Amino acid sequence: MSDNKILASVARVVDVIVDESHPFFRNYGDIGAIRYRLLDSSGKESDLRSLDLAYPIDRNIMSFPLAGEVVQLFVGPKAQDVVDSADTSKIYYGSSLAIWNHPHYNAHPDPGLREGDPNPGPGVVERGDIYPMLPFMGDVLIEGRHGQSIRMTGVRANQQLLVNDENNGKPLTIIRNGQKEAKGPQFVKDFTEDGYTPRVEDINDDRTSIYLTSDHMIPLFPASDARGSLRGLGPLNTDIYRGAQAIINSDRVVLNARKDSVLLVGNDYVHLSARNTHLDAEKRIVLDAPKIFLGEYAFGIENSTRRVGVSPDNQEPAVLGGQAETILLEINDAILTLSEAMSKVETPDLWVDSALLAAESVKAALANIDDLIRTELKSKKVFITPNLPSITEGLL
């Protein structure tokens, strides 16, 4: 075919080579090659060998066409094995023409050869519920065929609810994988029947989203509302915070560091909220802070005095196991000392003197034990919620 005829020509894609299983695959240089027929030519498309080949014009950002779509053809040089050999021409193709102005499938079958619905290719299912994105002025959009998209935006528009006069012109990037899907017959009405009406992203209903903001408020509804440990303090709710933030929203989020670490660092708060929260480690779990509170109520009385006796309004320090063991052993020794002195069978005069000496020794030991209980038994940094009915019932 003449190169002059190829210049500025458009062709219908008949077949696409995507892997080595294709019957016409020769080497990996064929990946992405198409068999095509010029729109102004006639003839059958069943004999693929009679059709010419064209190759992708760009392999850095590539959009493989589907059978039945139309592409622009270009003439360029062929790769040469010998540097000083003369150039040989080769046919290249660009992205599919947006004949239907839709990212999913832009078929333009030959009306003379068409039999039934167009076949986009092996394994490809044409869907009617994939809608295009609604663009805003100045947007840079990348749309996949199956509801994936990247939007780089920042201009105020009527249907752009995330941009207003205060943040107009500030960058906002939205990466989305999967549009809102119908969950049952009651949701079918939410979708347009033709699947062509453009829509904007919805962080709460899209399948998976990443939002990168600079001065925007994203109306994200959190999966868990548990915030009791914050006692009304802490970060703003996800749907009212405005500023630079990165948001990931999906049915499940996994952070996995195969070789090193996962670091969660916050200048002010790091808040974990879920129906159940578990921490497991193969070697150790370390929690450290000047003060550690176990329970919402323990944090609520942070500034009260330390507990002395029974009082629900005072702090409840955790008992130190090692100190408790020391005190219990000293109590045990004191009891043993006293019991041994009182259990010896001696003359009454000697027995009384021995018992009195033992009592004085135990009395001194108990004074020391009392001091240890008041000063050393309780932690100075770990506080727990007291097990009092008036408190526990109010927290249930």
C-alpha positions as CSV (number, residue, x, y, z in Angstrom):
1,M,0.0,0.0,0.0
2,S,1.3,3.4,-0.9
3,D,2.7,5.6,2.0
4,N,1.0,8.6,0.4
5,K,-2.3,6.9,0.8
6,I,-1.6,6.1,4.5
7,L,-0.9,9.8,5.3
8,A,-3.8,11.2,7.3
9,S,-5.8,8.0,6.8
10,V,-8.1,6.4,9.2
11,A,-8.6,2.7,9.5
12,R,-10.9,0.2,11.1
13,V,-9.3,-2.2,13.6
14,V,-10.0,-5.8,12.6
15,D,-7.7,-7.7,14.9
16,V,-5.2,-7.0,17.7
17,I,-2.2,-9.0,18.8
18,V,-1.9,-8.7,22.6
19,D,0.2,-11.8,23.6
20,E,2.0,-14.9,22.3
21,S,-1.2,-17.0,22.1
22,H,-2.3,-15.1,19.0
23,P,-2.0,-17.2,15.9
24,F,0.0,-14.5,14.0
25,F,2.4,-13.8,16.9
26,R,6.0,-14.0,15.7
27,N,8.0,-12.1,18.3
28,Y,7.4,-9.6,21.1
29,G,7.8,-6.8,18.6
30,D,4.3,-7.8,17.4
31,I,2.7,-7.0,20.8
32,G,0.1,-4.3,20.2
33,A,0.1,-4.7,16.4
34,I,-3.2,-4.5,14.6
35,R,-4.7,-5.8,11.4
36,Y,-6.7,-3.0,9.8
37,R,-8.7,-2.0,6.8
38,L,-8.9,1.6,5.5
39,L,-12.4,3.1,5.9
40,D,-12.6,4.0,2.2
41,S,-11.6,0.5,1.1
42,S,-13.9,-2.5,0.4
43,G,-13.4,-6.2,1.0
44,K,-14.0,-8.9,3.5
45,E,-12.3,-8.8,6.9
46,S,-12.4,-12.6,7.6
47,D,-9.0,-13.3,5.8
48,L,-6.7,-11.6,8.4
49,R,-3.5,-12.5,6.4
50,S,-4.7,-10.3,3.6
51,L,-4.9,-7.2,5.9
52,D,-1.9,-4.9,6.6
53,L,-0.3,-4.5,9.9
54,A,0.2,-1.3,11.9
55,Y,2.1,-0.8,15.2
56,P,1.6,1.4,18.3
57,I,2.9,4.9,17.8
58,D,3.7,5.3,21.5
59,R,4.6,2.6,24.1
60,N,5.1,5.0,27.1
61,I,1.3,5.7,27.3
62,M,-0.6,3.2,25.3
63,S,-4.3,2.7,24.7
64,F,-4.8,-0.6,22.9
65,P,-7.8,-0.4,20.5
66,L,-10.6,-2.9,20.3
67,A,-11.8,-4.6,17.2
68,G,-14.3,-2.4,15.3
69,E,-12.8,0.9,16.6
70,V,-11.2,3.4,14.2
71,V,-7.6,4.7,14.5
72,Q,-5.4,7.3,12.8
73,L,-2.5,5.9,10.7
74,F,1.0,7.4,10.5
75,V,4.1,6.6,8.4
76,G,7.4,6.4,10.2
77,P,10.8,4.7,10.0
78,K,11.2,1.0,10.8
79,A,13.8,-0.2,13.3
80,Q,17.1,-0.9,11.5
81,D,19.5,-3.7,12.4
82,V,22.3,-1.8,10.6
83,V,22.9,1.8,11.6
84,D,24.0,3.1,8.2
85,S,21.3,1.4,6.2
86,A,18.6,3.4,4.4
87,D,15.4,4.1,6.3
88,T,12.5,1.7,5.6
89,S,8.9,3.0,6.2
90,K,6.5,1.4,8.7
91,I,2.9,2.0,9.5
92,Y,2.0,3.2,13.0
93,Y,-1.4,3.9,14.6
94,G,-2.6,6.3,17.3
95,S,-5.4,6.1,19.9
96,S,-8.9,5.1,18.9
97,L,-11.1,7.9,17.6
98,A,-13.8,8.9,20.1
99,I,-16.6,8.3,17.7
100,W,-19.1,7.8,20.5
101,N,-17.3,10.3,22.8
102,H,-17.1,7.5,25.3
103,P,-14.2,5.8,27.1
104,H,-15.6,2.3,27.1
105,Y,-16.0,1.3,23.4
106,N,-16.1,3.4,20.2
107,A,-17.1,0.8,17.6
108,H,-17.6,1.8,14.0
109,P,-18.3,-1.4,12.1
110,D,-18.6,-1.6,8.4
111,P,-22.3,-1.4,7.6
112,G,-21.8,-3.6,4.6
113,L,-20.2,-6.4,6.6
114,R,-22.0,-6.1,9.9
115,E,-23.8,-9.1,11.2
116,G,-25.3,-8.7,14.6
117,D,-23.6,-6.7,17.4
118,P,-19.9,-5.8,16.9
119,N,-17.4,-8.1,18.5
120,P,-14.8,-6.0,20.4
121,G,-12.4,-9.0,20.8
122,P,-11.9,-12.1,22.9
123,G,-13.0,-11.8,26.5
124,V,-14.2,-8.2,26.1
125,V,-17.7,-7.6,27.4
126,E,-19.5,-4.4,26.3
127,R,-21.2,-2.8,29.3
128,G,-24.0,-0.2,29.3
129,D,-23.4,1.1,32.8
130,I,-19.9,2.6,32.3
131,Y,-20.5,6.3,32.1
132,P,-17.9,8.9,31.0
133,M,-16.5,11.5,33.3
134,L,-18.0,15.0,33.3
135,P,-15.1,17.4,32.5
136,F,-14.5,20.8,34.0
137,M,-12.7,23.7,32.4
138,G,-9.0,23.0,32.2
139,D,-9.2,19.4,33.4
140,V,-6.6,16.8,32.5
141,L,-8.5,13.5,32.4
142,I,-7.4,9.9,31.9
143,E,-10.2,7.4,31.6
144,G,-10.0,3.6,31.3
145,R,-12.6,1.4,29.6
146,H,-14.0,-0.1,32.8
147,G,-14.6,2.9,35.1
148,Q,-11.0,3.8,36.0
149,S,-10.0,7.4,35.9
150,I,-7.5,10.1,36.9
151,R,-8.7,13.7,37.1
152,M,-6.3,16.6,37.6
153,T,-8.6,19.6,38.3
154,G,-8.9,22.8,40.2
155,V,-11.4,25.1,38.5
156,R,-14.8,26.1,40.0
157,A,-17.8,24.8,38.0
158,N,-21.5,24.3,38.5
159,Q,-21.3,20.5,39.2
160,Q,-17.8,20.6,40.8
161,L,-18.8,20.5,44.4
162,L,-15.3,20.3,45.7
163,V,-14.1,23.6,44.3
164,N,-15.5,27.0,45.3
165,D,-14.4,30.6,45.3
166,E,-12.0,30.2,48.2
167,N,-10.0,27.3,46.6
168,N,-10.5,28.0,42.9
169,G,-7.3,27.4,41.0
170,K,-5.8,25.2,43.7
171,P,-4.8,21.6,42.6
172,L,-7.0,18.6,43.2
173,T,-6.2,15.1,41.9
174,I,-8.7,12.3,42.1
175,I,-7.7,8.7,41.2
176,R,-10.6,6.3,41.0
177,N,-10.8,2.6,40.2
178,G,-14.4,1.5,39.6
179,Q,-17.6,3.6,39.4
180,K,-20.6,3.3,41.6
181,E,-22.3,0.0,41.0
182,A,-25.9,-1.0,41.3
183,K,-26.5,-3.1,44.5
184,G,-29.9,-4.3,43.7
185,P,-33.1,-3.5,41.7
186,Q,-33.7,-0.4,43.9
187,F,-30.5,1.2,42.7
188,V,-31.0,0.6,39.0
189,K,-32.9,3.8,38.7
190,D,-29.8,5.7,39.7
191,F,-28.1,4.8,36.4
192,T,-28.9,6.4,33.1
193,E,-30.4,3.9,30.7
194,D,-28.0,4.7,27.8
195,G,-24.8,4.9,29.9
196,Y,-23.7,8.0,28.1
197,T,-24.6,10.8,30.6
198,P,-21.3,12.1,32.1
199,R,-20.9,12.0,35.9
200,V,-18.5,13.2,38.5
201,E,-16.7,11.1,41.1
202,D,-18.4,10.1,44.5
203,I,-15.8,9.1,47.1
204,N,-18.5,7.3,49.2
205,D,-19.9,5.2,46.4
206,D,-17.0,4.7,43.9
207,R,-15.2,1.3,44.4
208,T,-11.8,2.6,45.3
209,S,-10.6,6.2,45.4
210,I,-7.5,8.2,46.2
211,Y,-8.0,12.0,46.7
212,L,-5.0,14.3,46.8
213,T,-6.1,17.8,47.9
214,S,-4.5,21.1,48.6
215,D,-7.3,23.2,50.1
216,H,-10.4,21.2,49.8
217,M,-13.1,19.6,52.0
218,I,-14.0,16.0,50.9
219,P,-17.4,14.7,52.2
220,L,-16.1,11.3,53.2
221,F,-18.3,9.3,55.6
222,P,-16.0,7.1,57.8
223,A,-16.6,3.4,58.1
224,S,-16.4,3.7,61.9
225,D,-17.7,6.5,64.1
226,A,-15.9,5.2,67.2
227,R,-14.1,8.3,68.7
228,G,-14.8,7.9,72.4
229,S,-11.1,7.8,73.3
230,L,-10.7,11.3,72.0
231,R,-13.2,12.7,74.5
232,G,-14.4,15.3,72.0
233,L,-10.9,16.3,71.2
234,G,-8.7,15.2,68.4
235,P,-8.8,15.8,64.6
236,L,-11.8,17.1,62.8
237,N,-14.2,14.6,61.3
238,T,-13.3,13.4,57.8
239,D,-16.2,15.3,56.1
240,I,-15.4,18.7,57.6
241,Y,-11.6,19.0,57.5
242,R,-10.3,21.3,54.8
243,G,-6.7,21.5,53.7
244,A,-4.0,19.5,52.1
245,Q,-4.6,15.8,52.7
246,A,-4.3,12.4,51.1
247,I,-7.4,10.1,51.4
248,I,-7.6,6.4,50.4
249,N,-11.1,4.9,50.5
250,S,-12.0,1.4,49.6
251,D,-13.7,-1.8,50.9
252,R,-10.2,-2.9,52.2
253,V,-6.9,-1.1,52.5
254,V,-3.7,-3.1,53.0
255,L,-0.3,-1.5,53.9
256,N,2.4,-4.2,53.6
257,A,6.1,-3.5,53.9
258,R,7.9,-6.7,52.6
259,K,11.4,-5.8,53.8
260,D,11.3,-2.9,56.2
261,S,8.7,-1.0,58.1
262,V,5.3,0.7,58.0
263,L,5.5,4.1,59.7
264,L,2.4,6.0,60.8
265,V,3.5,9.4,62.0
266,G,1.2,12.4,62.9
267,N,2.2,15.8,64.2
268,D,-0.8,15.9,66.4
269,Y,-2.9,12.7,66.5
270,V,-2.8,9.1,65.2
271,H,-6.3,7.7,65.6
272,L,-7.4,4.1,65.0
273,S,-11.1,3.4,64.8
274,A,-12.9,0.2,63.9
275,R,-15.5,-2.3,65.3
276,N,-12.5,-4.4,66.5
277,T,-8.9,-3.3,66.8
278,H,-6.2,-6.0,67.2
279,L,-2.4,-5.6,67.6
280,D,-0.2,-8.7,67.1
281,A,3.5,-9.0,67.1
282,E,5.9,-11.9,66.7
283,K,8.4,-10.5,69.2
284,R,7.1,-7.5,71.2
285,I,4.6,-4.7,71.5
286,V,5.9,-1.5,73.0
287,L,3.6,1.4,74.1
288,D,5.4,4.5,75.5
289,A,4.3,8.0,76.5
290,P,4.6,10.2,79.6
291,K,1.1,9.1,80.4
292,I,-0.8,6.0,79.1
293,F,-4.6,5.8,79.7
294,L,-6.5,2.5,79.3
295,G,-10.1,3.4,78.9
296,E,-12.1,6.5,77.9
297,Y,-12.9,7.3,81.6
298,A,-9.2,7.0,82.6
299,F,-8.4,9.7,80.1
300,G,-11.3,11.8,81.1
301,I,-9.9,12.3,84.7
302,E,-6.4,12.9,83.5
303,N,-6.0,16.1,85.5
304,S,-7.6,14.9,88.7
305,T,-5.5,13.9,91.8
306,R,-4.1,10.4,92.2
307,R,-6.5,8.0,94.0
308,V,-6.2,7.5,97.7
309,G,-8.9,5.0,98.8
310,V,-12.2,4.6,97.0
311,S,-13.2,7.6,94.9
312,P,-14.6,7.6,91.3
313,D,-13.3,11.1,90.6
314,N,-9.6,10.4,91.2
315,Q,-7.1,8.7,88.9
316,E,-6.8,4.9,89.0
317,P,-3.1,4.1,88.5
318,A,-2.1,0.6,87.3
319,V,-0.5,-1.6,89.9
320,L,3.2,-2.4,89.3
321,G,3.6,-6.2,89.3
322,G,7.2,-6.2,90.5
323,Q,6.5,-3.8,93.4
324,A,3.4,-5.7,94.3
325,E,5.4,-8.9,94.5
326,T,8.0,-7.2,96.8
327,I,5.3,-5.9,99.1
328,L,3.4,-9.2,99.3
329,L,6.7,-11.0,100.1
330,E,7.4,-8.6,102.9
331,I,3.9,-9.0,104.2
332,N,4.4,-12.8,104.1
333,D,7.8,-12.5,105.9
334,A,6.2,-10.4,108.6
335,I,3.4,-12.9,109.1
336,L,5.9,-15.8,109.2
337,T,8.0,-13.9,111.7
338,L,5.1,-13.3,114.0
339,S,3.6,-16.8,113.6
340,E,6.9,-18.5,114.3
341,A,7.4,-16.4,117.5
342,M,3.9,-17.2,118.7
343,S,4.1,-20.9,117.9
344,K,7.2,-21.8,120.0
345,V,6.5,-23.7,123.1
346,E,8.6,-22.1,125.9
347,T,8.2,-20.9,129.4
348,P,5.6,-18.2,129.7
349,D,8.0,-15.4,130.6
350,L,10.4,-16.2,127.7
351,W,7.5,-16.7,125.3
352,V,6.0,-13.3,126.0
353,D,9.3,-11.6,125.5
354,S,9.9,-13.4,122.3
355,A,6.4,-12.5,121.0
356,L,6.9,-8.9,121.9
357,L,10.2,-8.7,120.1
358,A,8.5,-10.3,117.0
359,A,5.6,-7.9,117.2
360,E,8.0,-4.9,117.3
361,S,9.9,-6.3,114.3
362,V,6.6,-6.8,112.4
363,K,5.4,-3.4,113.3
364,A,8.5,-1.8,111.8
365,A,8.1,-4.0,108.7
366,L,4.5,-2.9,108.3
367,A,5.5,0.7,108.5
368,N,7.9,0.2,105.7
369,I,5.2,-1.8,103.8
370,D,2.7,1.0,104.2
371,D,5.2,3.5,102.8
372,L,5.9,1.2,99.8
373,I,2.1,0.8,99.1
374,R,1.6,4.6,99.1
375,T,4.7,5.5,97.1
376,E,5.9,2.5,95.0
377,L,3.0,0.2,94.3
378,K,1.2,2.3,91.7
379,S,2.4,3.3,88.3
380,K,3.1,7.0,87.7
381,K,2.4,6.8,83.9
382,V,-0.2,4.0,83.3
383,F,-3.8,4.7,84.4
384,I,-6.9,2.5,84.0
385,T,-10.7,2.9,84.3
386,P,-11.8,2.0,87.8
387,N,-14.2,-0.9,88.1
388,L,-17.0,0.9,89.8
389,P,-20.7,0.4,88.9
390,S,-21.4,4.1,88.5
391,I,-18.6,4.3,85.9
392,T,-18.9,1.1,84.0
393,E,-22.7,1.4,83.7
394,G,-22.3,4.9,82.2
395,L,-19.8,3.7,79.6
396,L,-22.0,0.8,78.4
